[in-house]
Structures are given as structure tokens and as C-alpha cells.
Amino acid sequence: MSAVTVEQILSQIDTLDKDERLLLEERLAARAESEWQLAATQARQVARQQSLDQASIDQAVEASR
């Protein structure tokens, strides 16, 4: 990891103009969506390997509430 701290990054974000900040927000949202999609794909693969279907998953979720 680089020597840049979170506080330094936040300070740099504070200097962005409106358009740059919007672009940053869009890129971060796209990255988060991509990471979520990957995690969901991996979770579906694990579920298939363990012979879990959607009904089983729904029941487990409901039981945990």
C-alpha cells in the first residue's frame, strides 16, 4: 500500500470541482457494483456446489430473522 493516508485522499477529494467529484462518485459506484456482481457470482457457484436452491436460501434467511 502506498504512503497516502485516507485523510490525504479525503483532502484531495475536497479540492475536486463538481464535475470531477461526480466522475469520482460514478467510478466508485461502478467499482462497487462490479465487486458486488463478482461476489454474487461466487456465492451462486458455492450454492450450486452445495446443492442449495433459492427456496433453501430463502428459508435460511427467514429463519435468521
DSSP file (Angstrom, degrees, kcal/mol; ACC not computed):
  #  RESIDUE AA STRUCTURE BP1 BP2  ACC     N-H-->O    O-->H-N    N-H-->O    O-->H-N    TCO  KAPPA ALPHA  PHI   PSI    X-CA   Y-CA   Z-CA
    1    1 A M              0   0    0      0, 0.0     0, 0.0     0, 0.0     0, 0.0   0.000 360.0 360.0 360.0 145.8    0.0    0.0    0.0
    2    2 A S        -     0   0    0      1,-0.1     0, 0.0     2,-0.1     0, 0.0  -0.178 360.0-107.5 -75.1 171.8    1.2    3.5   -0.7
    3    3 A A  S    S+     0   0    0      2,-0.1     2,-0.3     0, 0.0    -1,-0.1   0.460  83.6 114.8 -80.2  -0.8    2.1    6.0    1.9
    4    4 A V        -     0   0    0      4,-0.1     2,-0.2     1,-0.0    -2,-0.1  -0.562  58.0-146.7 -73.4 129.2   -1.0    8.0    1.0
    5    5 A T     >  -     0   0    0     -2,-0.3     4,-2.2     1,-0.1     5,-0.2  -0.496  23.8-110.8 -93.4 165.5   -3.4    8.1    4.0
    6    6 A V  H  > S+     0   0    0      1,-0.2     4,-2.9     2,-0.2     5,-0.2   0.905 120.2  55.4 -59.4 -41.4   -7.2    8.1    4.0
    7    7 A E  H  > S+     0   0    0      1,-0.2     4,-2.1     2,-0.2    -1,-0.2   0.884 106.9  49.9 -61.4 -37.9   -7.0   11.7    5.3
    8    8 A Q  H  > S+     0   0    0      2,-0.2     4,-2.2     1,-0.2    -1,-0.2   0.901 110.9  49.3 -66.8 -40.0   -4.8   12.7    2.4
    9    9 A I  H  X S+     0   0    0     -4,-2.2     4,-2.4     2,-0.2    -2,-0.2   0.938 111.3  48.7 -63.7 -46.1   -7.2   11.1    0.0
   10   10 A L  H  X S+     0   0    0     -4,-2.9     4,-2.0     1,-0.2    -1,-0.2   0.884 109.5  53.2 -62.0 -37.6  -10.2   12.9    1.6
   11   11 A S  H  X S+     0   0    0     -4,-2.1     4,-0.7    -5,-0.2    -1,-0.2   0.903 109.2  48.8 -63.4 -40.6   -8.3   16.2    1.5
   12   12 A Q  H >< S+     0   0    0     -4,-2.2     3,-1.0     1,-0.2     4,-0.4   0.894 108.0  54.3 -65.8 -39.0   -7.7   15.7   -2.2
   13   13 A I  H >< S+     0   0    0     -4,-2.4     3,-1.6     1,-0.3    -1,-0.2   0.897 101.3  59.9 -60.8 -39.4  -11.4   14.9   -2.8
   14   14 A D  H 3< S+     0   0    0     -4,-2.0    -1,-0.3     1,-0.3    -2,-0.2   0.755 101.7  54.7 -60.4 -24.0  -12.3   18.2   -1.1
   15   15 A T  T << S+     0   0    0     -3,-1.0    -1,-0.3    -4,-0.7    -2,-0.2   0.556  85.1 108.0 -88.0  -7.6  -10.3   20.0   -3.8
   16   16 A L    <   -     0   0    0     -3,-1.6     2,-0.1    -4,-0.4    -3,-0.0  -0.387  68.8-125.1 -70.5 144.9  -12.2   18.5   -6.7
   17   17 A D     >  -     0   0    0     -2,-0.1     4,-2.6     1,-0.1     5,-0.2  -0.329  36.7 -91.7 -79.5 174.7  -14.6   20.6   -8.7
   18   18 A K  H  > S+     0   0    0      1,-0.2     4,-2.3     2,-0.2     5,-0.2   0.883 125.0  47.5 -56.7 -45.4  -18.2   19.5   -9.1
   19   19 A D  H  > S+     0   0    0      2,-0.2     4,-2.3     1,-0.2    -1,-0.2   0.897 113.3  47.8 -66.2 -40.9  -17.6   17.6  -12.4
   20   20 A E  H  > S+     0   0    0      2,-0.2     4,-2.5     1,-0.2    -2,-0.2   0.898 111.8  50.3 -66.3 -39.8  -14.6   15.8  -11.1
   21   21 A R  H  X S+     0   0    0     -4,-2.6     4,-2.6     2,-0.2    -2,-0.2   0.902 110.1  50.4 -65.5 -40.4  -16.4   14.8   -7.9
   22   22 A L  H  X S+     0   0    0     -4,-2.3     4,-2.4    -5,-0.2    -2,-0.2   0.919 110.7  49.3 -62.2 -43.8  -19.4   13.5   -9.9
   23   23 A L  H  X S+     0   0    0     -4,-2.3     4,-2.6     2,-0.2    -2,-0.2   0.916 111.0  50.3 -61.7 -43.2  -17.0   11.4  -12.1
   24   24 A L  H  X S+     0   0    0     -4,-2.5     4,-2.7     1,-0.2     5,-0.2   0.933 110.7  48.8 -59.8 -46.8  -15.3   10.1   -8.9
   25   25 A E  H  X S+     0   0    0     -4,-2.6     4,-2.3     1,-0.2    -2,-0.2   0.896 112.0  49.0 -61.4 -41.0  -18.7    9.1   -7.5
   26   26 A E  H  X S+     0   0    0     -4,-2.4     4,-2.3     2,-0.2    -1,-0.2   0.915 112.5  47.6 -64.8 -43.2  -19.7    7.4  -10.7
   27   27 A R  H  X S+     0   0    0     -4,-2.6     4,-2.2     2,-0.2    -2,-0.2   0.893 112.8  48.5 -66.4 -40.0  -16.4    5.4  -10.9
   28   28 A L  H  X S+     0   0    0     -4,-2.7     4,-2.6     2,-0.2    -1,-0.2   0.897 111.8  49.6 -66.4 -39.8  -16.7    4.4   -7.3
   29   29 A A  H  X S+     0   0    0     -4,-2.3     4,-2.5    -5,-0.2    -2,-0.2   0.906 111.1  49.6 -64.6 -41.3  -20.3    3.3   -7.8
   30   30 A A  H  X S+     0   0    0     -4,-2.3     4,-2.3     2,-0.2    -2,-0.2   0.892 111.6  49.0 -64.4 -39.6  -19.3    1.3  -10.9
   31   31 A R  H  X S+     0   0    0     -4,-2.2     4,-2.6     2,-0.2    -2,-0.2   0.927 111.1  49.1 -65.6 -44.4  -16.5   -0.4   -8.9
   32   32 A A  H  X S+     0   0    0     -4,-2.6     4,-2.4     1,-0.2    -2,-0.2   0.909 111.9  49.3 -61.5 -42.4  -18.8   -1.2   -6.0
   33   33 A E  H  X S+     0   0    0     -4,-2.5     4,-2.7     2,-0.2    -1,-0.2   0.912 111.1  49.8 -62.6 -43.3  -21.4   -2.7   -8.5
   34   34 A S  H  X S+     0   0    0     -4,-2.3     4,-2.2     1,-0.2    -2,-0.2   0.913 111.9  47.4 -62.8 -43.8  -18.6   -4.7  -10.2
   35   35 A E  H  X S+     0   0    0     -4,-2.6     4,-2.4     2,-0.2    -1,-0.2   0.889 112.4  50.2 -64.6 -39.3  -17.4   -6.1   -6.9
   36   36 A W  H  X S+     0   0    0     -4,-2.4     4,-2.6     2,-0.2    -2,-0.2   0.919 109.5  50.7 -64.9 -43.3  -20.9   -6.9   -5.8
   37   37 A Q  H  X S+     0   0    0     -4,-2.7     4,-2.4     2,-0.2    -2,-0.2   0.904 110.8  49.0 -61.4 -41.8  -21.6   -8.8   -9.0
   38   38 A L  H  X S+     0   0    0     -4,-2.2     4,-2.4     2,-0.2    -1,-0.2   0.931 112.1  48.0 -63.2 -45.7  -18.4  -10.8   -8.6
   39   39 A A  H  X S+     0   0    0     -4,-2.4     4,-2.4     1,-0.2    -2,-0.2   0.890 111.8  50.4 -62.4 -39.5  -19.3  -11.7   -5.0
   40   40 A A  H  X S+     0   0    0     -4,-2.6     4,-2.4     2,-0.2    -1,-0.2   0.905 109.9  50.0 -66.1 -41.2  -22.8  -12.7   -6.1
   41   41 A T  H  X S+     0   0    0     -4,-2.4     4,-2.0     2,-0.2    -2,-0.2   0.923 112.4  47.3 -62.0 -44.5  -21.5  -14.9   -8.9
   42   42 A Q  H  X S+     0   0    0     -4,-2.4     4,-2.3     1,-0.2    -2,-0.2   0.900 111.1  51.3 -64.8 -40.4  -19.1  -16.6   -6.4
   43   43 A A  H  X S+     0   0    0     -4,-2.4     4,-2.5     1,-0.2    -2,-0.2   0.893 109.1  50.9 -64.4 -39.6  -21.9  -17.1   -3.9
   44   44 A R  H  X S+     0   0    0     -4,-2.4     4,-2.5     2,-0.2    -1,-0.2   0.888 109.0  51.5 -64.6 -38.4  -24.1  -18.6   -6.6
   45   45 A Q  H  X S+     0   0    0     -4,-2.0     4,-2.4     2,-0.2    -2,-0.2   0.927 111.0  47.2 -63.5 -44.3  -21.3  -21.0   -7.5
   46   46 A V  H  X S+     0   0    0     -4,-2.3     4,-1.8     2,-0.2    -2,-0.2   0.923 111.5  51.5 -62.1 -43.8  -20.9  -22.1   -3.9
   47   47 A A  H  <>S+     0   0    0     -4,-2.5     5,-3.2     1,-0.2    -2,-0.2   0.915 110.8  47.8 -60.5 -43.6  -24.6  -22.5   -3.5
   48   48 A R  H ><5S+     0   0    0     -4,-2.5     3,-1.6     1,-0.2    -1,-0.2   0.911 109.7  52.7 -63.4 -41.9  -24.8  -24.7   -6.6
   49   49 A Q  H 3<5S+     0   0    0     -4,-2.4    -1,-0.2     1,-0.3    -2,-0.2   0.826 112.3  45.6 -63.2 -30.3  -21.8  -26.8   -5.4
   50   50 A Q  T 3<5S-     0   0    0     -4,-1.8    -1,-0.3    -5,-0.2    -2,-0.2   0.258 115.9-116.6 -96.2  11.4  -23.6  -27.3   -2.1
   51   51 A S  T < 5 +     0   0    0     -3,-1.6     2,-0.4     1,-0.2    -3,-0.2   0.835  60.4 155.4  57.2  37.4  -26.9  -28.2   -3.9
   52   52 A L      < -     0   0    0     -5,-3.2    -1,-0.2    -6,-0.2     2,-0.2  -0.798  24.0-163.8 -93.4 134.2  -28.7  -25.2   -2.4
   53   53 A D     >  -     0   0    0     -2,-0.4     4,-2.0     1,-0.1     3,-0.3  -0.614  37.6 -97.2-107.9 175.1  -31.6  -23.8   -4.3
   54   54 A Q  H  > S+     0   0    0      1,-0.2     4,-2.9    -2,-0.2     5,-0.2   0.863 122.7  56.7 -61.8 -36.5  -33.3  -20.4   -3.9
   55   55 A A  H  > S+     0   0    0      2,-0.2     4,-2.2     1,-0.2    -1,-0.2   0.901 107.5  48.7 -62.0 -40.8  -36.0  -21.9   -1.7
   56   56 A S  H  > S+     0   0    0     -3,-0.3     4,-2.1     2,-0.2    -1,-0.2   0.902 112.3  48.4 -65.0 -41.4  -33.4  -23.2    0.7
   57   57 A I  H  X S+     0   0    0     -4,-2.0     4,-2.4     2,-0.2    -2,-0.2   0.931 111.0  50.2 -64.1 -46.1  -31.7  -19.8    0.8
   58   58 A D  H  X S+     0   0    0     -4,-2.9     4,-2.6     1,-0.2    -2,-0.2   0.894 110.3  50.5 -59.7 -40.8  -35.0  -18.0    1.4
   59   59 A Q  H  X S+     0   0    0     -4,-2.2     4,-2.5     2,-0.2    -1,-0.2   0.905 110.2  49.7 -65.2 -40.9  -35.8  -20.4    4.2
   60   60 A A  H  X S+     0   0    0     -4,-2.1     4,-1.4     2,-0.2    -2,-0.2   0.897 112.0  48.1 -64.7 -40.8  -32.4  -19.8    5.8
   61   61 A V  H  X S+     0   0    0     -4,-2.4     4,-0.5     2,-0.2     3,-0.2   0.931 112.9  48.0 -64.5 -45.6  -32.8  -16.0    5.5
   62   62 A E  H >< S+     0   0    0     -4,-2.6     3,-1.1     1,-0.2    -2,-0.2   0.893 109.8  52.9 -63.4 -39.9  -36.3  -16.2    7.0
   63   63 A A  H 3< S+     0   0    0     -4,-2.5    -1,-0.2     1,-0.2    -2,-0.2   0.800 104.9  56.1 -66.7 -28.0  -35.1  -18.4    9.9
   64   64 A S  H 3<        0   0    0     -4,-1.4    -1,-0.2    -3,-0.2    -2,-0.2   0.597 360.0 360.0 -81.2  -8.7  -32.3  -15.9   10.7
   65   65 A R    <<        0   0    0     -3,-1.1    -1,-0.2    -4,-0.5    -2,-0.2   0.467 360.0 360.0 -81.3 360.0  -34.8  -13.1   11.2
